[in-house]
Amino acid sequence: MPRVIDTPTDAVIDLDTLVAHIETAPFDPDDSDALVALGPMLRALANNRTFLTDMAIAELKTRCAGQIRDNGYSAQVMMLRPPGGRYLLRAAFWPAMQDHVVRMSGTAPFFYHVPHDHAFHFLTIGYLGPGYRSDYYEYDGAKVAGAPGEHAGLRFVERSRLDEGRMLLYRANIDVHDQLPPDALSVSLSIMGVAPDQGWRRQYRFDTATGCIAEAMTLSSAELLLALAVQCGTDNGLDMAEDFARRHPCDAMRWTAWEAIASTLPKEQGAADHWHRGMRNDSALVRMASRARLEAES
């Protein structure tokens, strides 16, 4: 499960002080220990009991202009500092089941009951309220190809709560949690690593009953554009897909290309031959997903 980070301090800082500290620190988003080193500063910000309310009021006075401009998340998240390189800072709101927003929209917008991991390290602290609960699991992301239905070796660890003041380090493609609604509206503050290749990294949803990957939850713009280029029927698009399927450094893009090529083949024998060739590809994801597609269509 995520590492519990104990960083007691009575210090109180404002958001700008935390930002200045991160900007001058030798912070590597792929180094989880570097995030842990920021723990005392994150806790000092959490000790500031008015900064978030002040920000919310300021946003409301401008009709949330800053959030509209900088926030790529849903309304559940208030962006404290948008991604500008190595990190972003956010506050996340976790409504209870009895809250109006959940009764109107359901639990899906808040990722409740959706077991998932993350493609980045992040440090989080309970800021307000009793905190969401999670069923925590672990797996070794380095040992999976990422195909739907692939056994991931999930291991259940415990159920616990992100209480106010509790700090956790979530490790990329290791820690999995199935979030459960809090008993009352809660807020968490997080420092989230942003790596240069973040758009190519994969986050997964899991089937905890079987221990398998249910689906990839991330999709790059390049994958969508490639599929579009192939579907439009141009030779250039197909040539690019064939090139990407052979040698693109990202397995997910190679599978997108392989799948896009299949969409141009006759359903009778052409597609089956294509999946058989995919099972000999040097990408583990293409091999595994091709085998699954062949079995599904046989």
Order of alpha helices (4+ residues) and beta strands (2+ residues): beta-alpha-alpha-alpha-alpha-alpha-beta-beta-alpha-beta-beta-beta-beta-beta-beta-beta-beta-alpha-alpha-alpha-alpha-alpha
